[in-house]
Amino acid sequence: MLRGFGIFSASTWVSLTKFAIVFIVAMNLARLDRLTGLAAGLALAALVLVWLATRLGFLPIGGDNAEWRRLIRRHEQALTKRYRQLVRVNAYGAEEFDKWHEELVRFRDSTKLALDEKAVPRFDALATRMVAKWAAVTPDARIPDAMEEITPQDYEHLCADLLRKAGWEAEVTGQSGDQGVDILARRDDLTVALQCKLYFGNPVGNKAVQEAHAAAGFADADYAVVVSNRDFTNAAEQLARKLGVLLVHHSELPDLEAMLRPAR
């Protein structure tokens, strides 16, 4: 019978059952020989209120949701970026969360959040709900997982469109002699050379960073940027910091000027 209530997790049922037992014991201690219809109604209402409060994070049961929420909010920007990079839409239109769940393990380790085995699924579910809402506030164009549905050239034009909507003059070079410049973007006194990497497998590596750095020099651009639908290897991130190359997810392109200006 309980299977019909899929919105309740197993741990929630355990917590609510304990609450019901405490309620009944309390009624007996109050010298009531049996639950009246009114008392039964009150018990049911109390159970529902406890469940709602727990789901909303006001009354955590079996985990400190308030503390978890504060921790997740503290890293909102980084988590949202990683969510957009790692949660992909496969060829059948379904979202895949495997890489995201691996990232949450890394997040818990990095923030030294110690959880017991039973608390991990609750934390991961809470983090996924919160970050998914943040990622949806500024929807990004999700790239299909099937290569036949989009080409690298399509991806370059998608990125250029995102830049134009943000106020940039963006030109897709599309020339064999561009030395690795896929998009040349200008805004006020800024000139940026972008290399676009549409990946459906491993993260983007060092080669893209080296090519973007060389391309910016060839185009006399102020900045070199590698934009991708995927994440980047640790080695690529280290090299990018050394060479001054900016690594971004395409959903971050509307904020490109703000990301570059502080460095000037």
N, C-alpha and C positions, 0 to 999 in steps of 0.2 A: 504493500500500500504506500509506503514511504517513497517508492521510486517515482511516483507521480509528482513529488515535490522536488524536482531537480534543482531548484534555486537554493535549497538548503544543502550545505556540505555536510559530510559525516561528522566533522568536528563541531559544527554548529548544532546538529541534532544532539550530540553528547552534552554540550553545554546547556541546551534548553531542557533536556531531560533532567539534568541535575537541578536546574532552577525549579522545575515542576515538583521534584521531590521535596526540595526545601520549602516550597510554598505549601504543599500538603501537610508537611510536618508542622509548619507554623500554624496552619488552621487547626490541627489537632491539639497543639499546645494551647490554643485559644479556647479549648474545651468545646469545639464543634465536633460532634460525633461523625458527621458526614458532610461532604460538600453539597451545598444547596445549588440550585440552578444559577442563582446570582453569583455565588462564589466561583462556580465553574466558568461562567462567562468572564468574570474578572481574571481568572487564571489564564484563560485563553488570550484575553486582551493583553495581559502582562507579557505573555510569551511573545506575542507579535511585536509589541513595543520594544522588548529586549532585542529581538532579531533585527528590527529596523535600525535601532540605535547602534547595534554592532556593525551592520552593513555600512552605515554612514560614518563610522569611526568615532562616534560619540561615547560609546560604551564598549570598548574592546573586550572580547572574551577569548582567553587563550592566547593573547598576544598584545603587545603594547602598540596598537595602531597609531595613536597620537605621536609617539616617538618615531615610528616608521614614516609617517607622513611628513614630519618635520625634516627628517633625513632626506627623503626623496625630493621635497621641495627645494632643499638647499642645493641640489645638483640638477635642477630642472633643465637648464640649458644643455648640459652635457648628455643627460639621459635622453632628451628629446632628439638630439642630433643622432645619437647611436640607434635609437628606435627607428628613425627614418632610414638609416643606413642598413640596418640588419633585418627588419621585418619586410619581407618581399612578397610580391604577388606572383604566384606560380602560373603556369600555362593554363590552369583551369579556373583562375580567378580567385583562388583561396590564398589567404595570408599564411605565411610560414614563420613560425616563432622560434625555431630551434636555435638559431644564432643569437637571438635576443635573450633566451633563457641562459645561454652560456655567458652572455654579457652581464646578466644579473648576478651570476656567481662571482664574476670578476669585481662587480660593484660592491657586493657584500664583503669580499676579501679586502678590497682597497679601503673601505670605510671602517673596517674592523667591526662589522656587525655580526656578533655571534648569535646564532639561532640554533635551536634544537631541530631535529629532523622533522618534527611535526609542524613547526612554525614556518619552515621554508616555503611550502606551497602557498600559505596564506600571504606571506610577504610578496612573493612573486606575482600573485594575482592582484594584490593591491597596487604594486608598482606598475604593472602592465596597464591596469585601468587608468591610473592617474596620467601616466606618460602618453598613452594613446589619445587622451582628451587634449593634452597640450599639442601633440603633433597634428591633431585635426583642426586646431584653431586657424592655422595658416596651411591649408591643404597643399601638398606638393603633388606634382604629376608623378604618379607611381609608374615605374617602368615595368612592363610585363616581363616575366621570367623567360618567355619563349623568344629566342633570337629572331625568328622569322617575323615577329610582330613589330620590330623596330630595328633600324639599322644604325650604325655609328653616325652616319650623316644626319639621320632623323634626330638623333640625340644632340648633335651640335646645334641644330636649328631650335630644338626645344630649349636648350640652355640660353641661346641668343634671345629667344622670345622672353624668357624670364628676366634677362637683363634689360631689355627694352621697356618692359612693363615697370621696371624699377627706375627708369629715367636715364639709362645708358644709351649711347650710340654703339650698337654691337654689329659687327660685320663678320659673317662666316667666310673665312678666306677661301677654302676649297681649292687651293692651288698646290701643285706639286712642289713649288719652290718656296713654300711658306716656312720651311725649317721647323716644323712642328707646331706652328701657331694655328689653332683651329678657329679661334674667335679673337678678334682684336676689338676691345671695348674702350670707349672714351667717355669721360664725364668731367666737365670743368677742366682742371689741370691734371687729371689722372689718365694715364694710358696703361691698360692691362692686357697682357697676352695670356690667353687661356688655352689650355689643352684639355680636351674632353675625353674621358675614358669610360666607355660603356662596357661594364664587366658583368658576367653572369656566373663567374666561378670564384677563383681565389681573390683575395684583397689586392689592391693596386700596390705595386712595388716600386723599387728605386728608379727603374728606368724612366718611368713617367716623370718623376721629379727632375731627373737630369735633363730630359728633353724639354721640359717646361722652362727650366733655367736657361738653357741654351737659346730657346725660342724667344724669350724676353730680351735677351741681349741682341739677337738678330733684328728684332722689331723696334729696338730702342724704347722698350716699354718700361714704365716705372716699376711694375710688379709682374711676377710670374704666378700663375694660379693653375692648379690641377683640379678639375671638377669631375666628380664621378657619382654614379649611383650606388657604389659600394664603399666599403671602408678601406683603410690603408694599413699596410704592414707597419710594425714598430720601426723597422729599419727605414722605411720611407718617411715616416714622421720625423725621425732623428735627422735624416739627410735634409729634409725640407727646412727644419729649424736652422741647420747649419748654413744653407744656401739662401735662406730668406724666401722660400717658395711657400705660398699659402695653399693648403689642402682643404677643400670644401666639398660638401654634398650639394647636389644641384638645388635642393630646397633652401639652401642658405644664400643663393645668388641674390635674392632681393635685398639682403643686408650686406652686400659686398662692400659698398662704400664705407659703411660704419666699421667693418672689420679691417679695412685698410688705413683709414684716416689716423687712428691712434698711433700707428707706426711712423707717421711723418713728423 
